[in-house]
C-alpha cells in the first residue's frame, strides 16, 4: 500500500509497529491515536486498567480494513448524536 488519505505507514517511527499481529507491510499508522478511544464501547479489544483503556491488544485501526470500519462507526455515532439532539435527548 502507498501513503494516501486512507493509509499511512511511518516505518521510521521508533515504535513501529506498535502492535503485534499486523503485517508490517500493511500496518496503517493513520489512526496512531484511535478516534474511537473515547467511546465506552469502541468495538476494539481493550482492557480497562484503573479506568484507563489499554489498547495494546487492539489492531483494529492499523489493519487495512480499519479505515472503513472506523469511518463507518464515526458516521453512525454522528447520526445517533444528531437524532438525540433533534429529539431533545442530548
RATAZI-V817913 format. One record per pair of residues at least 12 apart in sequence whose ideal C-beta (glycine too) atoms are under 6 Angstrom apart, sorted by the first residue. I is the first residue (numbers start at 1). GAP is how many residues later the second one is. If there is no record, write none. Layout:
BEGIN
i=<I I>
gap=<GAP GAP>
END
This chain:
BEGIN
i=<6 7 8 8 9 9 10 19 19 21 22 22 22 26 27 28 28 31 34 44 44 45 45 46>
gap=<61 21 21 22 18 20 19 40 43 38 37 40 41 38 35 34 38 30 27 14 16 12 13 12>
END
